């Protein structure tokens, strides 16, 4: 199928072009493999966006980097909580280091995601789907038919949104098992610090190990965020904010015309908290004071951002901010994001935390209560660049 057909003629039909791209089931990687030297029209951003981009400045600011070393120790914990509070109120983003996830595991997970996306298309096609109820699926552009322009990326999603039980056999084999390594590398592994030795098997359940570690890290961060809100450490955990999780494994191929498209349009996250591991390529940007700031890759770090649900729960104290990924000549760029979405089934009501609101003190609830499924239904029926917070705002 030629998605370039009639692109520059009066016969161009965007809907048909989207369907042709979707039906290939090969994603953006398929276009790159075909040797494209210009991007299809469906990926070109609207003229008004491109003009606005020329007028939009970028700031050379670095988002906060927080060292979690000693987070269990009295005064040191207070210092970390204060740093998290400031970052969550002003940036909505920060990076964490010394989070106890082995750097070797982070690197191997990135490698596994690369190997998945660089398999033969025929293998990936078997799980290509736009049905978001599929627990494991491959697709390109979740809002393909709703966006003004498609993004230059492909996605593998592992969903634990409804249930915490993920059948290991559902996970693509290339992501489930790390690569075998020779004896010399095994000896080098033994010489690593204990914190970096997480599994000495020659075959490692890479993605499953990653899920365990990130889930634990998310729980730790929710405790620190609870304290940053002036609540007891287990408050957000008791709300089961860490329960529902979706792992979104993104692949951004090198782009021949990066100035015309984006890797991911600006958006906020439908989650309480998002934890992101990214490779060395870069491209993630955060909206800060109406300007775009880069989030530079930092070896061994996790990017943490506040999601819409936590902005609602904190009654606007913590900020869920716009972020995006720019396209790049270099690549591929690979990232793995974990979205902590709370309980969807059975229905659980979330909303502004009562301890953080007060009518008498002039701080009434700014949002109405919501169900996670209700929020997600709206998220999946709109372009991702439209914030879902406005649907639930009271003021």
BELVEN-V953899 format. One record per residue. N is the residue number from 1. RES is the residue in one small letter. SS is DSSP state (alpha for helix, beta for strand, coil for the rest). PHI is phi as a letter, one per 30 degrees, with the letter a starting at -180 (999 if undefined). OMEGA is omega in degrees with one decimal (NA if undefined). Layout:
((N:RES:SS:PHI:OMEGA) (N:RES:SS:PHI:OMEGA))
//
This chain:
((1:x:coil:999:-177.2) (2:x:coil:c:-177.9) (3:x:coil:d:176.4) (4:x:coil:d:-175.9) (5:x:coil:e:174.9) (6:x:coil:h:-178.2) (7:x:coil:d:-174.7) (8:x:coil:c:179.4) (9:x:coil:b:178.9) (10:x:coil:d:-179.1) (11:x:coil:d:-176.2) (12:x:coil:e:177.2) (13:x:coil:b:-175.0) (14:x:alpha:d:-179.2) (15:x:alpha:e:178.3) (16:x:alpha:d:-179.9) (17:x:alpha:d:177.4) (18:x:alpha:d:179.9) (19:x:alpha:d:179.1) (20:x:alpha:d:178.0) (21:x:alpha:d:-177.9) (22:x:alpha:d:-175.1) (23:x:alpha:d:175.4) (24:x:alpha:d:-177.7) (25:x:coil:h:-178.6) (26:x:coil:c:177.6) (27:x:alpha:i:179.7) (28:x:alpha:d:178.0) (29:x:alpha:e:178.0) (30:x:alpha:d:177.5) (31:x:alpha:d:179.9) (32:x:alpha:d:179.1) (33:x:alpha:d:179.2) (34:x:coil:d:175.1) (35:x:coil:i:-179.2) (36:x:coil:d:176.1) (37:x:coil:c:172.5) (38:x:coil:b:-175.6) (39:x:coil:d:176.8) (40:x:coil:d:-174.9) (41:x:alpha:e:-178.0) (42:x:alpha:d:-179.3) (43:x:alpha:c:-175.8) (44:x:coil:d:-178.9) (45:x:coil:d:178.8) (46:x:coil:e:-176.3) (47:x:alpha:e:-177.5) (48:x:alpha:d:177.4) (49:x:alpha:d:-179.3) (50:x:alpha:d:176.5) (51:x:alpha:d:178.3) (52:x:alpha:d:-179.6) (53:x:alpha:d:179.3) (54:x:alpha:d:-178.8) (55:x:alpha:c:-175.3) (56:x:coil:c:-179.3) (57:x:coil:d:176.4) (58:x:beta:c:-176.3) (59:x:beta:c:179.9) (60:x:coil:c:179.3) (61:x:coil:c:178.4) (62:x:coil:c:178.6) (63:x:coil:d:-177.5) (64:x:coil:e:173.7) (65:x:beta:c:-173.6) (66:x:beta:c:178.8) (67:x:beta:d:-176.6) (68:x:coil:d:178.3) (69:x:coil:e:177.7) (70:x:coil:i:-176.2) (71:x:coil:d:178.2) (72:x:coil:c:-174.0) (73:x:coil:c:179.4) (74:x:alpha:f:-175.0) (75:x:alpha:d:178.9) (76:x:alpha:d:177.9) (77:x:alpha:d:178.4) (78:x:alpha:d:179.2) (79:x:alpha:d:179.4) (80:x:alpha:d:178.4) (81:x:alpha:e:179.3) (82:x:alpha:d:178.0) (83:x:alpha:d:178.6) (84:x:alpha:d:178.2) (85:x:alpha:d:-178.4) (86:x:alpha:d:-179.7) (87:x:alpha:d:-177.5) (88:x:alpha:d:-179.9) (89:x:alpha:d:-172.9) (90:x:alpha:c:-177.7) (91:x:coil:c:-169.9) (92:x:coil:i:-177.9) (93:x:beta:b:168.1) (94:x:beta:a:173.7) (95:x:beta:c:177.1) (96:x:beta:b:174.1) (97:x:beta:b:-177.1) (98:x:coil:h:-177.4) (99:x:coil:c:176.4) (100:x:coil:i:169.9) (101:x:coil:c:-176.4) (102:x:coil:e:179.2) (103:x:alpha:d:177.1) (104:x:alpha:d:179.3) (105:x:alpha:d:176.6) (106:x:alpha:e:-178.3) (107:x:alpha:d:-178.2) (108:x:alpha:d:177.3) (109:x:alpha:d:177.0) (110:x:alpha:e:179.5) (111:x:alpha:d:179.6) (112:x:alpha:d:178.6) (113:x:alpha:d:175.9) (114:x:alpha:d:-178.3) (115:x:alpha:d:177.7) (116:x:alpha:d:-174.3) (117:x:alpha:d:-178.3) (118:x:coil:c:170.9) (119:x:coil:d:172.1) (120:x:coil:e:-178.2) (121:x:alpha:e:-177.4) (122:x:alpha:d:179.4) (123:x:alpha:d:-179.3) (124:x:alpha:d:-178.1) (125:x:alpha:e:-176.3) (126:x:coil:d:179.9) (127:x:coil:c:177.4) (128:x:beta:d:-177.1) (129:x:coil:a:171.3) (130:x:coil:c:177.6) (131:x:coil:d:-175.7) (132:x:coil:d:175.6) (133:x:coil:d:175.2) (134:x:coil:d:-174.6) (135:x:coil:d:177.6) (136:x:beta:b:-178.6) (137:x:beta:a:176.6) (138:x:beta:c:174.5) (139:x:beta:a:175.4) (140:x:coil:b:177.7) (141:x:coil:i:-178.8) (142:x:coil:d:179.4) (143:x:coil:c:-173.5) (144:x:coil:e:-174.8) (145:x:coil:d:-179.7) (146:x:coil:c:-175.5) (147:x:coil:d:175.8) (148:x:coil:d:176.8) (149:x:coil:a:177.8) (150:x:coil:d:179.2) (151:x:coil:c:-175.2) (152:x:coil:d:-178.9) (153:x:coil:a:172.8) (154:x:beta:b:-171.7) (155:x:beta:b:166.0) (156:x:beta:c:-179.1) (157:x:beta:c:173.8) (158:x:beta:c:-171.5) (159:x:beta:c:169.2) (160:x:beta:b:-175.3) (161:x:coil:d:-177.8) (162:x:coil:c:-175.1) (163:x:coil:b:176.9) (164:x:coil:d:-177.3) (165:x:coil:d:176.1) (166:x:coil:c:-179.9) (167:x:coil:d:-179.2) (168:x:alpha:e:-178.2) (169:x:alpha:d:177.4) (170:x:alpha:d:-178.7) (171:x:coil:d:179.0) (172:x:coil:e:-173.7) (173:x:alpha:e:-177.9) (174:x:alpha:d:176.3) (175:x:alpha:c:-177.4) (176:x:alpha:d:-176.0) (177:x:beta:c:172.3) (178:x:coil:d:179.9) (179:x:coil:d:174.2) (180:x:coil:d:176.6) (181:x:coil:b:-174.8) (182:x:coil:d:-173.8) (183:x:alpha:e:-179.2) (184:x:alpha:e:177.4) (185:x:alpha:d:177.3) (186:x:alpha:d:178.0) (187:x:alpha:d:178.1) (188:x:alpha:d:178.2) (189:x:alpha:d:-179.6) (190:x:alpha:d:-178.7) (191:x:coil:d:179.0) (192:x:coil:d:173.8) (193:x:coil:e:-178.4) (194:x:alpha:e:-177.6) (195:x:alpha:d:-177.8) (196:x:alpha:c:179.6) (197:x:coil:c:-175.6) (198:x:coil:c:179.4) (199:x:coil:a:-177.2) (200:x:coil:c:175.2) (201:x:coil:d:177.2) (202:x:coil:d:171.2) (203:x:coil:b:-174.1) (204:x:coil:c:177.7) (205:x:beta:d:-165.6) (206:x:alpha:e:-174.6) (207:x:alpha:d:179.8) (208:x:alpha:d:174.9) (209:x:alpha:d:-179.8) (210:x:alpha:d:179.6) (211:x:alpha:e:179.8) (212:x:alpha:d:-177.2) (213:x:alpha:d:-178.1) (214:x:alpha:d:176.8) (215:x:alpha:d:178.3) (216:x:alpha:d:179.3) (217:x:alpha:d:177.4) (218:x:alpha:d:176.9) (219:x:alpha:d:177.8) (220:x:alpha:d:-178.8) (221:x:alpha:d:177.7) (222:x:alpha:d:175.7) (223:x:alpha:d:179.9) (224:x:alpha:d:177.8) (225:x:alpha:d:176.1) (226:x:alpha:e:179.4) (227:x:alpha:d:178.3) (228:x:alpha:d:175.9) (229:x:coil:d:-178.5) (230:x:coil:i:-178.7) (231:x:coil:c:176.4) (232:x:coil:d:-173.9) (233:x:coil:e:-174.8) (234:x:coil:c:-171.0) (235:x:alpha:e:-177.3) (236:x:alpha:d:174.9) (237:x:alpha:d:179.0) (238:x:alpha:d:175.2) (239:x:coil:d:179.9) (240:x:coil:i:178.5) (241:x:coil:d:-177.4) (242:x:coil:c:-170.4) (243:x:coil:d:-178.0) (244:x:coil:d:179.9) (245:x:beta:b:171.5) (246:x:beta:b:178.7) (247:x:beta:c:-176.6) (248:x:beta:c:-172.6) (249:x:beta:c:-170.1) (250:x:beta:c:177.5) (251:x:beta:b:-178.8) (252:x:beta:c:-178.6) (253:x:coil:d:173.5) (254:x:coil:e:-173.2) (255:x:coil:c:-179.1) (256:x:coil:d:-179.5) (257:x:coil:b:-173.6) (258:x:alpha:d:-179.5) (259:x:alpha:d:-176.5) (260:x:alpha:c:-174.4) (261:x:coil:b:176.6) (262:x:beta:b:171.8) (263:x:beta:d:174.7) (264:x:beta:a:178.6) (265:x:beta:d:178.5) (266:x:beta:e:-177.9) (267:x:beta:a:167.1) (268:x:coil:c:-173.2) (269:x:coil:c:174.3) (270:x:coil:d:-175.3) (271:x:coil:a:167.9) (272:x:coil:d:-174.0) (273:x:beta:a:175.2) (274:x:beta:b:175.6) (275:x:beta:c:-174.0) (276:x:beta:b:169.4) (277:x:beta:c:-179.1) (278:x:beta:b:177.9) (279:x:coil:d:-171.0) (280:x:coil:d:-172.5) (281:x:coil:d:-177.6) (282:x:coil:i:-178.9) (283:x:coil:k:177.7) (284:x:beta:d:177.9) (285:x:beta:b:-178.7) (286:x:beta:c:176.9) (287:x:beta:d:-177.7) (288:x:beta:b:-176.7) (289:x:coil:h:176.6) (290:x:coil:i:175.6) (291:x:beta:b:180.0) (292:x:beta:c:178.5) (293:x:beta:c:178.5) (294:x:beta:d:170.3) (295:x:coil:c:-172.5) (296:x:coil:d:176.0) (297:x:coil:d:179.7) (298:x:coil:b:-174.7) (299:x:coil:e:176.8) (300:x:coil:i:-177.2) (301:x:coil:c:169.2) (302:x:beta:c:172.6) (303:x:beta:d:-178.6) (304:x:beta:b:173.9) (305:x:beta:b:177.8) (306:x:beta:d:177.9) (307:x:coil:c:-178.6) (308:x:alpha:e:-175.3) (309:x:alpha:d:-179.6) (310:x:alpha:d:173.0) (311:x:alpha:d:177.5) (312:x:alpha:d:-177.4) (313:x:alpha:d:-179.3) (314:x:coil:d:179.4) (315:x:coil:h:176.6) (316:x:coil:i:177.1) (317:x:coil:d:174.9) (318:x:coil:c:-170.7) (319:x:coil:c:169.9) (320:x:coil:c:-169.3) (321:x:coil:c:177.0) (322:x:coil:d:171.8) (323:x:beta:b:-176.8) (324:x:beta:a:174.4) (325:x:beta:b:177.9) (326:x:beta:d:175.4) (327:x:coil:d:-171.5) (328:x:coil:b:172.6) (329:x:coil:d:-179.0) (330:x:coil:d:177.2) (331:x:coil:l:6.7) (332:x:coil:d:169.9) (333:x:beta:c:-178.3) (334:x:beta:b:176.3) (335:x:beta:b:177.1) (336:x:beta:b:-179.3) (337:x:beta:c:173.2) (338:x:beta:c:178.6) (339:x:beta:c:175.8) (340:x:beta:c:-169.1) (341:x:coil:c:180.0) (342:x:coil:i:-173.9) (343:x:coil:d:177.0) (344:x:coil:c:-178.4) (345:x:coil:b:-5.5) (346:x:coil:d:-174.4) (347:x:coil:e:177.9) (348:x:coil:b:-177.3) (349:x:beta:d:174.0) (350:x:beta:c:178.6) (351:x:coil:a:178.1) (352:x:coil:e:-179.7) (353:x:coil:d:-173.3) (354:x:alpha:e:179.8) (355:x:alpha:d:-177.7) (356:x:alpha:c:179.1) (357:x:coil:b:178.0) (358:x:beta:a:177.6) (359:x:coil:d:-175.9) (360:x:coil:d:-179.6) (361:x:coil:c:178.4) (362:x:coil:i:179.4) (363:x:beta:b:-178.6) (364:x:coil:d:176.4) (365:x:coil:e:-179.5) (366:x:coil:c:-177.0) (367:x:beta:b:172.2) (368:x:coil:d:178.2) (369:x:coil:d:-178.2) (370:x:beta:b:169.7) (371:x:beta:c:179.6) (372:x:alpha:e:-180.0) (373:x:alpha:d:178.3) (374:x:alpha:d:-179.7) (375:x:alpha:d:-178.6) (376:x:alpha:d:178.1) (377:x:alpha:e:177.8) (378:x:alpha:d:-179.7) (379:x:alpha:d:-175.6) (380:x:coil:d:175.6) (381:x:coil:c:178.6) (382:x:coil:b:173.3) (383:x:coil:d:-174.8) (384:x:coil:d:-178.6) (385:x:coil:d:176.2) (386:x:coil:c:-176.7) (387:x:coil:d:177.5) (388:x:coil:d:-177.1) (389:x:alpha:d:-176.3) (390:x:alpha:d:-179.8) (391:x:alpha:d:-172.0) (392:x:alpha:c:-179.2) (393:x:beta:d:-179.6) (394:x:coil:c:-173.1) (395:x:coil:c:NA))
//
